[in-house]
Amino acid sequence: MMTETMRSFARTLNEDEALATGLAERLNGVSGREQAVAETAGFAQANGFDLSEDEASRLINAVGAARNGELSDEDLEGVAGGASLHNFFVPDWFA
């Protein structure tokens, strides 16, 4: 289940291209899940979101499920609170 912080972060990334680009740049070169989760949480916190590493991990799991077609559009709406997860910030290798 997504927390309000997770939903807010996902929506903001989808609406703010500069923020999404910043996260993508921060994740560039990351080679493992643990590091990517830590970088995502740190980036979110540096930009005013109180996103824990656990929440970052769950958000990234939702992105992977969305990319793999494991969630219906209705499920995606419930998970992301209206934010699109299909073209999200996670590198392809990660999901």
CYANA upper distance limits for C-alpha pairs under 8 A (distance plus 0.5 A):
  1 MET  CA     79 VAL  CA      7.07
  2 MET  CA      6 MET  CA      6.39
  2 MET  CA      7 ARG  CA      6.97
  2 MET  CA     55 GLU  CA      8.38
  2 MET  CA     58 ARG  CA      8.22
  2 MET  CA     59 LEU  CA      7.92
  2 MET  CA     79 VAL  CA      6.12
  2 MET  CA     80 ALA  CA      7.54
  3 THR  CA      7 ARG  CA      6.83
  3 THR  CA     55 GLU  CA      8.19
  4 GLU  CA      8 SER  CA      6.45
  5 THR  CA      9 PHE  CA      6.57
  5 THR  CA     49 PHE  CA      7.25
  5 THR  CA     50 ASP  CA      7.19
  5 THR  CA     51 LEU  CA      6.75
  6 MET  CA     10 ALA  CA      6.62
  6 MET  CA     51 LEU  CA      7.32
  6 MET  CA     55 GLU  CA      7.02
  6 MET  CA     56 ALA  CA      7.98
  6 MET  CA     59 LEU  CA      7.14
  6 MET  CA     80 ALA  CA      8.24
  7 ARG  CA     11 ARG  CA      6.55
  7 ARG  CA     79 VAL  CA      8.09
  7 ARG  CA     80 ALA  CA      5.78
  7 ARG  CA     81 GLY  CA      6.19
  7 ARG  CA     83 ALA  CA      7.97
  8 SER  CA     12 THR  CA      6.54
  9 PHE  CA     13 LEU  CA      6.63
  9 PHE  CA     44 ALA  CA      7.79
  9 PHE  CA     49 PHE  CA      7.29
 10 ALA  CA     14 ASN  CA      6.81
 10 ALA  CA     80 ALA  CA      7.21
 10 ALA  CA     83 ALA  CA      6.55
 10 ALA  CA     84 SER  CA      8.47
 10 ALA  CA     85 LEU  CA      8.28
 11 ARG  CA     15 GLU  CA      6.71
 11 ARG  CA     80 ALA  CA      8.02
 11 ARG  CA     81 GLY  CA      8.12
 11 ARG  CA     82 GLY  CA      7.73
 11 ARG  CA     83 ALA  CA      5.30
 11 ARG  CA     84 SER  CA      8.24
 12 THR  CA     16 ASP  CA      6.25
 12 THR  CA     19 LEU  CA      8.39
 13 LEU  CA     17 GLU  CA      7.32
 13 LEU  CA     19 LEU  CA      6.49
 13 LEU  CA     20 ALA  CA      5.45
 13 LEU  CA     89 PHE  CA      8.50
 14 ASN  CA     20 ALA  CA      7.56
 14 ASN  CA     83 ALA  CA      6.97
 14 ASN  CA     84 SER  CA      7.38
 14 ASN  CA     88 PHE  CA      8.03
 16 ASP  CA     20 ALA  CA      6.81
 17 GLU  CA     21 THR  CA      6.48
 18 ALA  CA     22 GLY  CA      6.59
 19 LEU  CA     23 LEU  CA      6.84
 20 ALA  CA     24 ALA  CA      6.68
 20 ALA  CA     89 PHE  CA      6.95
 21 THR  CA     25 GLU  CA      6.59
 22 GLY  CA     26 ARG  CA      6.70
 23 LEU  CA     27 LEU  CA      6.66
 23 LEU  CA     40 THR  CA      7.61
 23 LEU  CA     43 PHE  CA      7.19
 23 LEU  CA     89 PHE  CA      7.36
 24 ALA  CA     28 ASN  CA      6.60
 24 ALA  CA     89 PHE  CA      6.21
 24 ALA  CA     90 VAL  CA      7.77
 24 ALA  CA     91 PRO  CA      8.29
 26 ARG  CA     39 GLU  CA      7.59
 26 ARG  CA     43 PHE  CA      8.31
 27 LEU  CA     36 ALA  CA      6.86
 27 LEU  CA     39 GLU  CA      7.37
 27 LEU  CA     40 THR  CA      8.08
 27 LEU  CA     90 VAL  CA      8.23
 27 LEU  CA     91 PRO  CA      8.02
 28 ASN  CA     91 PRO  CA      8.39
 30 VAL  CA     35 GLN  CA      7.10
 30 VAL  CA     36 ALA  CA      6.58
 31 SER  CA     35 GLN  CA      7.89
 31 SER  CA     36 ALA  CA      8.08
 32 GLY  CA     36 ALA  CA      6.70
 32 GLY  CA     94 PHE  CA      8.22
 33 ARG  CA     37 VAL  CA      6.59
 33 ARG  CA     94 PHE  CA      7.16
 34 GLU  CA     38 ALA  CA      6.78
 35 GLN  CA     39 GLU  CA      6.52
 36 ALA  CA     40 THR  CA      6.49
 37 VAL  CA     41 ALA  CA      6.67
 37 VAL  CA     53 GLU  CA      6.48
 37 VAL  CA     56 ALA  CA      6.24
 37 VAL  CA     57 SER  CA      6.10
 37 VAL  CA     60 ILE  CA      8.38
 38 ALA  CA     42 GLY  CA      6.51
 38 ALA  CA     53 GLU  CA      6.41
 38 ALA  CA     56 ALA  CA      8.33
 39 GLU  CA     43 PHE  CA      6.44
 40 THR  CA     44 ALA  CA      6.62
 40 THR  CA     53 GLU  CA      8.28
 40 THR  CA     56 ALA  CA      6.78
 41 ALA  CA     45 GLN  CA      6.64
 41 ALA  CA     51 LEU  CA      6.09
 41 ALA  CA     52 SER  CA      6.26
 41 ALA  CA     53 GLU  CA      5.80
 41 ALA  CA     55 GLU  CA      8.43
 41 ALA  CA     56 ALA  CA      6.14
 42 GLY  CA     46 ALA  CA      6.57
 43 PHE  CA     47 ASN  CA      6.82
 44 ALA  CA     48 GLY  CA      6.96
 44 ALA  CA     49 PHE  CA      5.58
 44 ALA  CA     50 ASP  CA      7.54
 44 ALA  CA     51 LEU  CA      6.61
 45 GLN  CA     49 PHE  CA      5.29
 45 GLN  CA     50 ASP  CA      5.93
 45 GLN  CA     51 LEU  CA      6.66
 51 LEU  CA     55 GLU  CA      6.52
 51 LEU  CA     56 ALA  CA      7.02
 52 SER  CA     56 ALA  CA      6.68
 53 GLU  CA     57 SER  CA      6.56
 54 ASP  CA     58 ARG  CA      6.75
 55 GLU  CA     59 LEU  CA      6.56
 56 ALA  CA     60 ILE  CA      6.65
 57 SER  CA     61 ASN  CA      6.67
 58 ARG  CA     62 ALA  CA      6.77
 59 LEU  CA     63 VAL  CA      6.85
 60 ILE  CA     64 GLY  CA      6.77
 60 ILE  CA     90 VAL  CA      7.49
 60 ILE  CA     95 ALA  CA      7.69
 61 ASN  CA     65 ALA  CA      6.73
 61 ASN  CA     95 ALA  CA      7.57
 62 ALA  CA     66 ALA  CA      6.61
 62 ALA  CA     79 VAL  CA      7.94
 62 ALA  CA     85 LEU  CA      8.26
 63 VAL  CA     67 ARG  CA      6.63
 63 VAL  CA     85 LEU  CA      6.00
 63 VAL  CA     86 HIS  CA      7.38
 63 VAL  CA     88 PHE  CA      7.46
 63 VAL  CA     90 VAL  CA      7.99
 63 VAL  CA     95 ALA  CA      7.27
 64 GLY  CA     68 ASN  CA      6.61
 64 GLY  CA     94 PHE  CA      8.17
 64 GLY  CA     95 ALA  CA      4.61
 65 ALA  CA     69 GLY  CA      6.70
 65 ALA  CA     70 GLU  CA      5.46
 65 ALA  CA     71 LEU  CA      6.63
 65 ALA  CA     95 ALA  CA      8.15
 66 ALA  CA     70 GLU  CA      6.40
 66 ALA  CA     71 LEU  CA      5.99
 66 ALA  CA     76 LEU  CA      7.70
 66 ALA  CA     85 LEU  CA      6.83
 66 ALA  CA     86 HIS  CA      6.44
 67 ARG  CA     85 LEU  CA      8.21
 67 ARG  CA     86 HIS  CA      6.15
 67 ARG  CA     95 ALA  CA      7.84
 71 LEU  CA     75 ASP  CA      6.10
 71 LEU  CA     76 LEU  CA      6.62
 72 SER  CA     76 LEU  CA      6.67
 73 ASP  CA     77 GLU  CA      6.75
 74 GLU  CA     78 GLY  CA      6.99
 75 ASP  CA     79 VAL  CA      6.65
 76 LEU  CA     80 ALA  CA      6.32
 76 LEU  CA     81 GLY  CA      8.21
 76 LEU  CA     82 GLY  CA      8.14
 76 LEU  CA     84 SER  CA      8.24
 76 LEU  CA     85 LEU  CA      8.05
 77 GLU  CA     81 GLY  CA      5.71
 77 GLU  CA     82 GLY  CA      5.53
 77 GLU  CA     83 ALA  CA      7.78
 78 GLY  CA     82 GLY  CA      8.03
 80 ALA  CA     84 SER  CA      7.58
 80 ALA  CA     85 LEU  CA      7.71
 84 SER  CA     88 PHE  CA      7.83
 90 VAL  CA     94 PHE  CA      6.88
 90 VAL  CA     95 ALA  CA      7.44
 91 PRO  CA     95 ALA  CA      7.62
